[in-house]
Amino acid sequence: MKRLVFTSTDSGAGCIKAARIADKVVGLAHWLVSGPAPMTSDPLDFFSARAALLGSAGADEVEISDVDLAFREILSKSSMFDRIEFWADPSCNAQLQLVQFLDWVRPNSDVAGKLALFQANLPVGCRTPEEIASLEPSFSKVGEAELDAATQAWRAYRQPTPEAWFSLFDADLASLPRLSETVLRLLQELPAADTALSGTQLQLLNVIAAGERQPWQVLRKLVQCYQRPVYSYWHFGRMLDNLARCDVPAIAGLTEGPFDMALHDDKARFERYRRSSLELTDLGKALVRGEDDFSYHNAIDSWWGGTRLSNDRLWRWDDFGTQLVHPAQDWGKRHE
């Protein structure tokens, strides 16, 4: 039996390849929890539409071409395989990759009819090839319920407002058991109702408030704060940059930047970065106390799925009340 395996990361794909349990392995290393997620009439136009929205800011996103080519190749060669598996990590990004994948292959019965799903409890890339080889995954057959839930979620995430994603609270997502958790975690990454900081941004400030000073330690601690962090090391570093290098910073003391590969490749600059001594500014302290709003002092221009967030169109999340805050409500609050 010829097996094709998709998984959520390059590291996971490497482990499965080394275990020699499949005829072909494809790692989907693209990030969907950051950057735009555009709605396209042809699913395979997604990455070109994403690239157009990102412009020069997305020049380092290799997934724009690599994943697109991988999907097109597999769709054209699916008849070569007897079984197609998706090994999904428990992370939010992996769950978005999964619903995107299921929605994309749904019209192709030659692919959808061969699909089996494994929801891993640990990231596949954290295992050794020997562990992968001896693993007996509990696969579930992908049927109409899984495809329906995936299509509903993927369409909701790409809408120009987060309202459809919020409505997934009332949807039947039981066929994809990690999707409900993903819905809530991503809503918590919208600007908060009181501070306009995402959940991860606020946690970053809390780590510094608790006494961590060096960027390296702050980023390490941030990874440890969440059992399943939404973002990666690179995202965390850029968040630190953004909070320290804005009009009214929330963080002081960062001596080098931006947080990119060029910084990591320059030993002298990266050492100066590591030796930075961070502290919260007055704004940062007020944000930690929930007594100020980041958007009152700084420009916001970012993507959350298909939603473009800006100061005059700032969808927010009230975690205490588990509610979306419409930009019109936010505007009213500003002018009370």
Secondary structure, DSSP 8 states (H G I E B T S, - for coil): --EEEEESSHHHHHHHHHHT--SEEEE-----SSSB----SSGGGHHHHHHHHHGGGGTT-THHHHHHHHHHHHHHHGGG-SEEEEEE-SSHHHHHHHHHHHHHHTT-HHHHTTEEEEE-SS-GGGS-HHHHHH-----EE--HHHHHHHHHHHHHHTSSSTHHHHGGGGS--TTSTTHHHHHHHHHTTS-BTTT---HHHHHHHHHHHTT--SHHHHHHHHHHH-SS-SS-HHHHHHHHHHHHSSSS-SEE---S---SHHHHH-HHHHHHHHT---EE-HHHHHHHTT-S-GGGTS--EEEEBTEEEETTB--EEETTTTEEE-HHHHHHHHT-
